[in-house]
Amino acid sequence: MADEKPDYKVYRSRPRLLRLRRGGDRLRELAGAPPPAAAPPRARERDRGSPERPREPRRAPRLPRITPGRVLKWLAIAVFAWVALSAVLFMFSAQIQRGELANQVGPELDKGPYPLFGANTILVLGSDARPEGSKEPGADTAASRSDTIMLLRLGGGANASLSIPRDTVVDVPGHGRTKINAAYAFGGAKLATRTVKQYLGIDINHVVEVDFENFPSLIDAMGGITYRGGCVVSRINGGAANGGYTLRLRTGEHELDGEQALALARTRKNDCNPSENDRTRARRQQKIVAALKDKITSFETFVRLPWVSWAAPKAVRSDMAGPTLLGVVGASLTGGSATQLVLKPSGGIRLPDGGAGLVVSDEEKQRETERFLAG
């Protein structure tokens, strides 16, 4: 037994990499696991030491194509943002300017629908206050009278205006029979509102006072207004020779700045046509309001819209908060052309203080009031 040689087996060595792979395969077979998946061709090429193929450079992201639809979409967004900004500025400015007028006239006002959804009657008052020291008639009057008395009917498709000549004789509560413009001097916007309501027998929903000091700034912010009318030569506050303003307009169309528009609205005596009266002036004021409306809807004003929106409430004092005043503007712009009415006096009357006034018949008053309320 000692002479017997042990039985040896001889194994040939193989490359390490193949041995490891086959050994791993054998172990997987013994464990019952499936053989590994074949490597993809590129991986096998790398294993064999073949060079990698160069990667393609990344392409820059493509910009969206400019199409008419996309242009209109972004234009609509820009327009909406511009209008929204203007609306916010308008309401904020209106809230600042609201002041004490709402408290003064509140008890005299009647409730009405929101202006965009239903008709409202709005009383517009403009004071005839003259600068101290001017030579214009009335400059020495302690209390100013209402130079403009105009009613607007707006909302729910209605659009009408009715002017009352300032020298119309009426019964002013607590002060007897006198000119209607004296009511403002006696008791401000509150008494003026009560007087107009009693005289015409109608409800008034809102009151607006025109601030003549800031009115020119609104016109200038809009880039002026286009006015067409007859010849006008007037001297406001005594004319330029006395520190006031002299307005000269030939017959035809004119581009008016703020100072010219204000002078035209206030013109009482026209040297170019001495026969004019308060009804002529009232119609001129209505034409100025119409010119303002036309300018608001122009492209030029749209470009300036935020500045116009900020300046507009400063030109007026109102009982309305920002959203309501914005509704009035919207109702005016969507109501079409306004029906313009002016009460026609039937004659004159001498007042106890020696002054002269105008009388409007009950028939004229009722007829024009009904036309006004019909819008």
C-alpha positions in Angstrom: 0.0 0.0 0.0 2.9 2.3 0.8 4.2 1.8 -2.7 0.9 2.9 -4.3 1.0 6.4 -5.8 -1.8 8.8 -5.1 -4.3 9.5 -7.9 -3.8 13.1 -9.1 -5.9 15.1 -11.6 -4.3 17.7 -13.7 -6.2 20.9 -14.6 -5.1 23.4 -17.3 -5.3 27.0 -16.3 -7.4 29.4 -18.4 -7.5 33.2 -18.7 -8.7 34.7 -15.4 -11.5 36.6 -16.9 -13.1 33.6 -18.6 -12.6 31.4 -15.5 -14.4 33.9 -13.4 -17.2 34.2 -15.8 -17.6 30.4 -16.2 -17.2 29.9 -12.5 -20.0 32.4 -11.9 -22.1 30.7 -14.5 -21.6 27.3 -12.9 -22.5 28.7 -9.5 -25.7 30.1 -11.0 -26.5 26.8 -12.5 -26.1 25.0 -9.2 -28.3 27.6 -7.5 -30.9 27.2 -10.2 -30.7 30.8 -11.3 -31.2 31.6 -15.0 -28.1 32.5 -17.0 -27.3 36.2 -17.3 -28.6 38.1 -20.3 -26.3 38.7 -23.1 -24.6 42.1 -23.0 -25.8 44.5 -25.7 -23.6 44.8 -28.8 -22.1 48.2 -27.7 -21.2 46.8 -24.2 -19.5 43.8 -25.8 -17.6 46.1 -28.1 -16.4 48.1 -25.1 -15.4 44.9 -23.3 -13.3 43.9 -26.3 -11.6 47.3 -26.1 -13.3 48.8 -29.2 -13.4 52.6 -29.2 -16.7 54.3 -28.2 -18.6 56.1 -30.9 -18.7 59.8 -30.5 -21.9 61.2 -28.9 -24.0 63.5 -31.0 -24.1 67.1 -29.7 -27.2 68.3 -27.9 -29.6 70.3 -29.9 -30.7 73.7 -28.6 -34.4 73.8 -27.5 -36.7 75.0 -30.2 -38.5 78.3 -29.7 -42.2 78.2 -30.1 -43.4 79.2 -33.5 -44.9 82.6 -33.9 -48.4 82.2 -35.2 -51.3 84.6 -35.5 -53.2 82.7 -32.7 -50.3 83.1 -30.3 -49.9 86.8 -31.1 -53.6 87.4 -30.5 -53.4 85.5 -27.2 -50.5 87.5 -25.8 -52.1 90.7 -27.1 -55.3 90.0 -25.3 -53.4 89.3 -22.1 -51.5 92.6 -22.4 -54.8 94.5 -23.0 -56.5 92.9 -20.1 -53.6 93.7 -17.8 -53.5 97.3 -19.0 -57.2 97.8 -18.4 -57.1 96.0 -15.0 -54.2 98.3 -13.8 -56.2 101.3 -15.0 -59.3 100.1 -13.2 -57.4 99.6 -9.9 -55.9 103.1 -10.2 -59.3 104.7 -10.9 -61.0 103.0 -7.9 -58.2 103.9 -5.6 -58.1 107.5 -6.7 -61.9 107.7 -6.5 -61.9 106.4 -2.9 -59.3 109.1 -1.9 -61.4 111.9 -3.5 -64.8 110.8 -2.1 -64.3 113.0 1.0 -67.2 114.5 2.9 -69.6 114.9 0.0 -71.1 111.4 0.7 -72.0 112.4 4.2 -73.4 115.8 3.1 -75.7 114.6 0.4 -76.4 111.1 1.6 -79.7 111.8 3.3 -81.0 113.4 0.1 -80.2 110.5 -2.2 -82.4 107.7 -3.3 -81.2 104.1 -3.6 -80.8 102.7 -7.1 -79.4 99.7 -8.9 -75.7 99.3 -9.8 -75.2 101.7 -12.8 -74.2 99.0 -15.2 -77.4 97.0 -14.6 -80.0 99.7 -14.1 -80.8 103.3 -14.8 -79.5 105.9 -12.3 -80.1 109.7 -12.2 -76.9 111.7 -11.4 -76.9 115.4 -10.5 -73.8 117.2 -11.8 -72.9 120.5 -10.2 -70.2 123.0 -11.1 -69.4 126.0 -9.0 -68.9 129.5 -10.4 -66.3 130.5 -7.9 -64.0 133.2 -9.2 -60.4 133.7 -8.1 -60.1 136.4 -5.5 -59.3 139.8 -6.9 -60.5 139.0 -10.5 -62.7 141.5 -12.3 -65.2 139.0 -13.5 -68.8 139.8 -12.4 -69.6 137.9 -9.3 -66.1 137.8 -8.0 -67.1 139.7 -4.9 -69.8 137.2 -4.0 -69.0 135.5 -0.7 -70.6 132.2 -1.5 -70.3 130.7 -5.0 -73.4 129.6 -7.0 -73.8 126.5 -9.2 -72.6 127.4 -12.6 -73.6 124.1 -14.0 -76.8 122.1 -13.2 -77.0 119.0 -15.3 -78.8 115.7 -14.8 -77.4 112.5 -16.3 -79.5 109.3 -16.8 -77.1 106.4 -17.2 -77.3 102.6 -16.9 -79.4 99.8 -18.2 -79.2 101.1 -21.7 -80.3 104.6 -20.8 -78.2 107.6 -21.8 -79.7 111.1 -21.5 -78.8 114.5 -20.1 -81.0 117.3 -19.0 -79.7 120.8 -18.2 -81.5 123.4 -16.1 -80.6 127.0 -16.9 -78.9 128.5 -13.8 -81.2 131.6 -13.8 -84.4 129.5 -13.6 -86.6 130.7 -10.8 -87.7 128.0 -8.4 -88.8 127.5 -4.7 -85.6 126.9 -2.7 -86.5 125.1 0.6 -86.1 127.6 3.4 -85.2 130.5 1.2 -88.3 131.2 -0.9 -88.6 131.9 -4.6 -85.2 132.7 -6.2 -82.8 131.5 -8.9 -82.0 127.8 -8.7 -78.3 128.3 -8.7 -78.6 130.2 -5.4 -79.5 126.9 -3.6 -75.8 125.8 -3.8 -74.7 129.1 -2.3 -77.2 128.8 0.6 -76.6 125.1 1.5 -74.0 123.5 -0.8 -74.6 120.3 -2.7 -77.1 119.0 -0.1 -79.6 121.9 -0.6 -79.0 122.0 -4.3 -79.9 118.3 -4.5 -83.1 118.8 -2.5 -84.1 121.8 -4.6 -83.7 119.9 -7.9 -85.6 116.9 -6.6 -88.5 119.1 -5.5 -88.5 121.2 -8.7 -88.6 118.2 -11.1 -90.3 115.7 -8.9 -87.8 112.9 -9.5 -85.4 110.7 -7.5 -81.7 111.4 -7.6 -79.3 108.5 -6.9 -75.9 110.2 -7.0 -74.2 113.6 -7.0 -71.0 114.7 -8.7 -69.3 118.1 -8.2 -66.9 119.2 -10.9 -63.7 120.5 -9.5 -62.8 123.4 -11.9 -59.2 123.5 -10.5 -58.4 119.9 -11.5 -60.7 119.7 -14.5 -58.0 120.9 -17.0 -55.6 118.3 -15.7 -58.0 115.5 -16.7 -58.4 117.0 -20.2 -54.6 117.3 -20.6 -54.1 113.7 -19.4 -56.4 112.6 -22.2 -54.4 114.6 -24.7 -57.2 117.2 -25.2 -60.6 116.9 -26.7 -62.1 117.6 -30.2 -64.8 120.2 -30.2 -66.9 121.5 -33.1 -69.0 124.6 -32.7 -69.6 128.2 -33.6 -67.4 131.3 -33.0 -66.6 132.0 -29.4 -64.8 135.0 -27.9 -65.0 135.2 -24.1 -63.1 136.7 -21.2 -63.0 134.4 -18.1 -62.1 136.0 -14.8 -61.9 139.4 -16.5 -59.8 138.2 -19.4 -56.1 138.1 -19.9 -55.8 141.8 -19.3 -57.0 141.3 -15.7 -55.1 138.2 -14.9 -57.9 135.9 -16.2 -58.2 134.0 -19.5 -59.3 135.0 -22.9 -60.7 132.3 -25.2 -61.0 132.8 -29.0 -62.4 130.1 -31.2 -63.4 130.4 -34.8 -66.4 128.5 -36.2 -65.4 124.9 -36.9 -63.4 122.1 -35.3 -60.8 122.6 -32.6 -58.5 120.6 -30.5 -58.9 122.0 -27.0 -56.5 121.6 -24.1 -57.7 121.6 -20.5 -57.6 125.4 -19.9 -59.5 126.1 -23.2 -62.1 123.4 -22.4 -62.7 124.8 -19.0 -63.0 128.4 -20.3 -65.5 127.2 -23.0 -67.6 125.4 -20.4 -67.7 128.5 -18.2 -68.4 131.0 -21.0 -71.5 133.1 -20.2 -71.0 136.1 -22.4 -69.8 135.5 -25.9 -68.6 138.6 -27.7 -68.8 136.8 -31.0 -72.6 136.3 -30.4 -74.0 138.6 -27.8 -77.5 137.1 -28.2 -76.5 133.8 -26.6 -78.2 132.8 -23.4 -78.0 130.2 -20.6 -79.6 127.5 -22.9 -76.7 128.1 -25.4 -74.2 127.6 -22.7 -75.9 124.5 -21.4 -75.8 122.9 -24.8 -72.1 123.8 -25.1 -71.5 122.0 -21.8 -73.3 119.0 -23.1 -71.2 119.0 -26.2 -68.0 119.1 -24.0 -69.3 116.1 -22.1 -69.9 114.2 -25.4 -66.4 115.2 -26.6 -65.0 113.7 -23.4 -66.9 110.5 -23.9 -65.6 110.2 -27.5 -62.0 110.8 -26.4 -62.2 108.2 -23.7 -62.9 105.5 -26.3 -60.1 106.6 -28.6 -56.8 104.7 -29.0 -54.8 107.7 -27.8 -56.6 107.6 -24.5 -56.1 103.8 -24.3 -52.4 104.4 -24.5 -52.6 106.9 -21.6 -55.3 105.0 -19.7 -53.5 104.5 -16.3 -52.8 108.3 -16.2 -56.3 109.2 -17.2 -57.8 106.8 -14.7 -55.7 108.3 -11.9 -56.6 111.9 -12.9 -60.3 111.5 -13.6 -61.6 111.1 -10.0 -59.5 114.2 -9.0 -61.5 116.3 -11.4 -64.8 115.5 -9.6 -66.1 115.0 -6.0 -68.7 112.4 -5.7 -70.8 110.5 -3.1 -69.8 107.3 -5.0 -67.1 104.8 -4.0 -64.7 103.6 -6.6 -66.6 100.6 -7.9 -69.9 102.6 -8.3 -68.1 105.5 -10.1 -66.4 103.0 -12.4 -69.8 101.5 -13.1 -71.1 105.0 -14.1 -68.2 105.4 -16.5 -68.9 102.0 -18.0 -72.6 102.7 -18.4 -71.8 106.0 -20.2 -69.4 104.3 -22.6 -71.8 101.5 -23.4 -75.0 103.5 -23.5 -74.6 104.9 -27.0 -75.3 108.5 -28.0 -76.9 110.6 -25.3 -80.3 112.4 -25.7 -79.4 116.0 -24.9 -82.2 118.1 -23.4 -82.3 121.7 -22.0 -85.3 123.2 -20.2 -86.7 126.1 -22.4 -87.9 129.2 -20.4 -91.2 130.6 -21.4 -90.4 134.1 -20.2 -88.6 136.3 -17.7 -89.5 137.5 -14.2 -88.3 140.3 -11.9 -87.2 139.1 -8.4 -87.7 141.1 -5.2 -84.0 141.9 -5.0 -84.2 143.5 -8.4 -82.5 140.7 -10.3 -84.0 139.0 -13.4 -84.8 135.4 -13.6 -86.3 132.9 -16.1 -89.6 131.0 -15.8 -90.1 127.5 -17.2 -93.8 126.4 -17.7 -95.1 123.3 -16.0 -95.9 121.7 -19.3 -92.3 122.2 -20.6 -90.9 120.9 -17.3 -93.0 117.8 -17.3 -92.5 117.0 -21.0 -88.7 117.3 -20.9 -88.5 115.4 -17.5 -90.4 112.5 -19.0 -88.2 112.4 -22.1 -85.2 112.5 -19.8 -86.4 109.6 -17.6 -87.2 107.5 -20.7 -83.5 107.8 -21.6 
